[in-house]
Amino acid sequence: MGTIIGNIVVALLALAGSVYGTYKANSKNQALIAYRLEQLEKKVDKHNSAVERTYELERKMDVLEEKMSVANHRIADLEDDHK
């Protein structure tokens, strides 16, 4: 009878060790995943910021091109008037 109780105690201790080991490994993996996710979010934020700045620059470029086109037409009209 004592051997059976001893075996049960050993089995319970082994089970507790396995559960604890699994918990610790899972907790480390969760921490690593959270860290990697945070780093990825930072990269995405930088990328989105660059995209927004690019769109703003393209919009400003379109305005400048339109102004230049209007100025060129005015210059051409002035040159035609003096001929």
C-alpha positions as CSV (number, residue, x, y, z in Angstrom):
1,M,0.0,0.0,0.0
2,G,2.8,2.4,0.8
3,T,4.3,1.8,-2.6
4,I,1.1,2.8,-4.3
5,I,0.9,6.0,-2.3
6,G,4.5,6.7,-3.0
7,N,3.9,6.2,-6.7
8,I,0.9,8.5,-6.6
9,V,2.9,11.2,-4.9
10,V,5.7,10.9,-7.4
11,A,3.2,11.0,-10.3
12,L,1.5,14.1,-8.8
13,L,4.9,15.8,-8.3
14,A,5.8,15.0,-11.9
15,L,2.4,16.3,-13.1
16,A,2.9,19.5,-11.1
17,G,6.4,19.9,-12.5
18,S,5.1,19.4,-16.1
19,V,2.3,21.9,-15.5
20,Y,4.7,24.5,-14.0
21,G,7.2,24.0,-16.9
22,T,4.5,24.4,-19.5
23,Y,3.2,27.5,-17.8
24,K,6.7,29.1,-17.7
25,A,7.5,28.2,-21.3
26,N,4.1,29.5,-22.4
27,S,4.6,32.7,-20.4
28,K,8.0,33.3,-22.0
29,N,6.5,32.7,-25.5
30,Q,3.7,35.2,-24.8
31,A,6.2,37.8,-23.6
32,L,8.3,37.3,-26.8
33,I,5.2,37.5,-29.0
34,A,4.1,40.7,-27.2
35,Y,7.6,42.2,-27.7
36,R,7.7,41.3,-31.4
37,L,4.2,42.6,-31.9
38,E,5.2,45.9,-30.3
39,Q,8.2,46.2,-32.6
40,L,6.1,45.4,-35.6
41,E,3.6,48.1,-34.6
42,K,6.4,50.6,-34.4
43,K,7.6,49.7,-37.9
44,V,4.1,50.0,-39.2
45,D,3.7,53.4,-37.6
46,K,6.9,54.6,-39.3
47,H,5.8,53.2,-42.6
48,N,2.3,54.8,-42.4
49,S,4.0,58.1,-41.5
50,A,6.2,57.9,-44.5
51,V,3.2,57.1,-46.7
52,E,1.3,60.1,-45.3
53,R,4.3,62.4,-45.9
54,T,4.6,61.1,-49.5
55,Y,0.9,61.8,-50.2
56,E,1.3,65.3,-48.9
57,L,4.4,65.9,-51.0
58,E,2.6,64.5,-54.1
59,R,-0.3,66.9,-53.4
60,K,2.1,69.9,-53.1
61,M,3.9,68.8,-56.2
62,D,0.6,68.8,-58.1
63,V,-0.2,72.3,-56.9
64,L,3.3,73.5,-57.9
65,E,3.0,71.9,-61.3
66,E,-0.3,73.6,-61.9
67,K,1.1,77.0,-60.8
68,M,4.1,76.5,-63.2
69,S,1.8,75.6,-66.0
70,V,-0.3,78.7,-65.4
71,A,2.9,80.8,-65.2
72,N,4.2,79.3,-68.5
73,H,0.9,80.2,-70.2
74,R,1.0,83.7,-68.9
75,I,4.6,84.1,-70.2
76,A,3.6,82.7,-73.5
77,D,0.7,85.2,-73.7
78,L,3.0,88.1,-72.8
79,E,5.5,87.0,-75.5
80,D,2.8,86.7,-78.1
81,D,1.6,90.3,-77.2
82,H,5.0,91.7,-77.8
83,K,5.5,90.2,-81.2
